[in-house]
């Protein structure tokens, strides 16, 4: 029987969770991986659901998450993100399991006014529409909760890796601007996951915006990073072409009514998060 089951093994959040909790089970769509549980969301009906019980906590991270791929390869992405996902979650809920589903702040679309968990959604792009469809399908299920993630900063962050490589190669980094999010540190996300599994019934709300408190731009991140690197980063600001915005909102002004209470403190400031990443050699 599964006590804690992570759906989607290879994402950076899943990998961090496995480091923290070696007793959890994880799924993979690779049949050759004998250390994990096989699940292909293209064929969700083939999964052995007998191992899921009322004591199972499911952390559902699997998805085609690239907005560009959801636009360019829509039918394939829809089969995974909606059809297969609906089937799996329905089967898990029918057995009494608790399901934490990972969604995204893009379901709010471009927002000038601040939005919170009670605000109406206005999904931007196919990826957001797929996430919104899953949320609405299960919105009356008490054992289904949703984390709507903003941009998560971690050691695996491609942007930080890019800035580091520019320093090593003595190249000028190209920084897209303006491009802002309520960036949240990976350690805060992991803490939120741990706490919701412990305090599930303490929160009557179904949805949580997992976000920082401040609007953080790519330029802000570059500046914070540069400060930690003694000013060795050189960059120039680049205005993204219109094609870039076809699958991405320019600004999502989200806030959270519940995140502080869930983790028992304010979210980590991003300048401090970047310092921690660099100091830990991440």
N, C-alpha and C positions, 0 to 999 in steps of 0.2 A: 504494500500500500504506500502511496506517496503522501508524505507529510507536507513537504513544500516542493512545488514543481515549477520550475522556470521554463516558460515557453519561449524558445529562441536562445540558443547557446552563445552565438558569436558576437553579439553586440557588446559595446564597452560597459554598459550597465550590467548586463548579465554576467560578464566576466568578473566585474568587481563584486557582485553578489556572491559568486562562487568562491572568491577569495575569503569573503567574510564568513560564509556558511558552507563548510565542506560537506554537510549532511544533506544538502538539498539535491534534488534530482533535476536534470536539465534535458531538454529535448533538442534533437537535431534532425535535419532533413537528409543527413548523410547516412546511408545504410552501413557503411564501412566503419562508422564510429561505434564500437562495441561498448564504450564506457558511458554512453548517453542513451536516452530513450528515443526511439525513432518516431518522428511525427512529420508528415508532409501535409501541409495545409491545403495542398491541391487535392488531397485524398483524405480528408479528416475522418471520414467514416471508417477507415481502416485502423484507426487507433484503438488500443485496448483500454477502454474506459472502465473496466472492472477494477482497475487499480486506483481509481479516484473515489474517495468517500467524503463524508461530511467533515472529516478531520483534515482534509486537504486544503492548503492555501496555494492558489495559483497566481503566479506573477507573469502576466501575458505581455511579453516584449516583442514577439515576432511580428514582422511586417515588412513590406516593401516600402521603405521610408523615404526614398529619394523622390522629391516632388517632380523632378524631370522625368524619372522613369515611370511614375504614375501617369504622367501626361503622354509620354511617347509609347508606352507599352500598357495601355489602359486595361485591356481585357485580362491579361495575365495578372496584373497587380490587383484587379478587382476580385479575381478568383481566390487569391490569397488573403487580401486585406478585409474582404467582406464575406464571401461565400464560405470559405474554409474556416475563417475566424468565427462567424456566427454559429456554424455547426459545432465546433469544438466547445465554445463557451456554453452553448445551450445544453450540450451533453454533460458538461461539468456541473452546471448549476442544477440540473435535474437530479444529480447525485448528492446535492447538499454542499458542494465545495464553495469556498469563497474565491472570487476572481477579482484581482486587481488588474485593470486594463490600462495600458499606456496609450494616451492620446497626445494631442499637441495643441499649442496655443494658436496654431494657424486656423483652427476652427472658428475663431473670432473674426478673421479677416483683418483688413485695415481698420484700425480703431483710433480715432482722435480723442474721444472721451474714454476715461478709464472703465474697464470692464472687470467684473468679478465672476465668481462661479454661478451667480444667479442671472447673469446677463444672457440675452439671446445670442445664439450662434449665427455666424454668417460665413460659412466655410469658403476659403479661398483656394481654388485649385482642386484637382481630383483627389490628391492625398488627403486634404482636409475634409472633403465630402465623404470619403470612405470612413474616416475616423468618426465623423459626425453621425453617419448612418449606424455604426455599431453602437455608439452611445445611446442614440434614441431607441434602438431596438430593445435594449436591456434597461431602459431608464426606470422601470417599475420593479426591478429585481433588488431585493434588500441585500443579497450576497454578491452584488456587483458594484464595484467602486472604480473610479476613474482618476488617474493622474494626468492632467494636461500639462505637459512639459514645455517650458520655454527652452531656449538654447542652453544646453548643459556643457559647462566648462570642465574639462578633465585632462589628464596627462595624454590621452589619446586624441585630444582636440587637433584636428587637421590644420586649423589656422595657427595655433601656437607652434606646431611643428614646422609650418611654413615660415614663420617669423624666425625660428631658430636656424633653419637652413639658410635663410638669407644672410644671417650674421656669419655663419660658417663660411659661406661662399663669397662674402663681401659683396652681396648684391643688394640692390634697392628693392624693398618689398612694395608690392602694389596693394593698397588698402582700399577696399570698397567703402565709399562714404557718400551719402548717409545710409546706414544700415544698422538699426538699433533693435535690441531685444532686452527684456528683463532677465538677463543672464543669471543662471543659478549654478552653484558649485556642485560637482558630483557627490561630494561627501554629504551635502545636505539632502540630496535625492536619496542616497542610500539610507540615511537616518530616517527619512520620511517613510521609506518602504518598511524598515524594521519596526517603526512605531505603529503604522497602520495595522500590521499583522497582530500586534499586541492589543491595540485599542479599537479594533474594528467596530464594536458595538457602542463605543463612546462617542462616535460621530454619526449623527443621523443623516447628514448630507452625503450625497453620492459622489460629488465631483470636487476635486481639489486642483487649484492652479498652483503648480510647482514652479515658483519664479522668485527672482530677486526683487529688491525694493526699488532699484534705480534703473533708468534707461541707460544701457551700456552699448556704445557703438563699437564697430571694428577699430576705429581710431582710438577710442578709450583703451581698448585692450592692448593695442600696439604701444600706447604711451605707458600703461602700467608695466608691460613687459619690458619696455626700453629702460624704465627707471630701475628695474631689477637687474638689468644687464649693463648698467653703468653707461647708458647712452650709446651703446655700440650698434643699435639698429638704425638703419636709414630707410625711410619709406616715403612714398608719394601717394597722395589721395587720388583715387580713380572713381569716376562716376559710372556706375554699372549701366550697361546698355539695356534698352527696354526689354530685350528677350529674357534678361535675368529676372525681371519682375513678373513675367508671365505665370510663374508657378510659386511666387513668394510675395507675401505682403511686405510693404515697405516699413511699416511700424505697427506693432501690436502692444497697445497700452494696457497690459493686464495687471491686476492686483489680486490678492488672495485674502479671503475672509478666514481661512482655516490653517494655512501653512505654518504660521508662527506657533499656533497652539499645538499643532501636530508634532513639531520637532522641539517644542519647549523653549524656543529662543528665536531671535531674528536671524534671517539668512546671512551667511558669510558674505562680507563685502568682496567684490570681485578682485580688487587690488590685493587684498589679503590672500585670496585663493591663489592668485598667480604667484605670490611670494612663496606660499606653501609648496606649490608644484615645483618651483625652481629649487627651493632649499632642500627638498626631498630627492632631488635628482631625477624628477619625473619628466 
